[in-house]
Amino acid sequence: MPLQVTLVSAEAEVWSGEASLVVAKTVEGEIGFMAGHEPVLAILASGQVRITTAGGEKIVADAADGFVSVENDQVTIVAGEAALAS
């Protein structure tokens, strides 16, 4: 079962969809999430969010100033600033 992922900035939704893996940088270090992960609420550090979609595509976004929440295979990343990396 894939993760349902939503990445939003203060201005707009940056990306949403199904993923097999999400890796985000928090103030306590980098953390990865897969289906079945324990609930987490962490402060997002400035850095990259790396998403591997359910189809195997790699999505990279730069994000800062926010939080990441994981519960029931739902990953929500809310950032003050976020944009897909070019």
Secondary structure, DSSP 8 states (H G I E B T S, - for coil): --EEEEEE-SSSEEEEEEEEEEEEEETTEEEEE-TT---EEEEE-SEEEEEEETTS-EEEEEEEEEEEEEETTEEEEEEEEEEE--
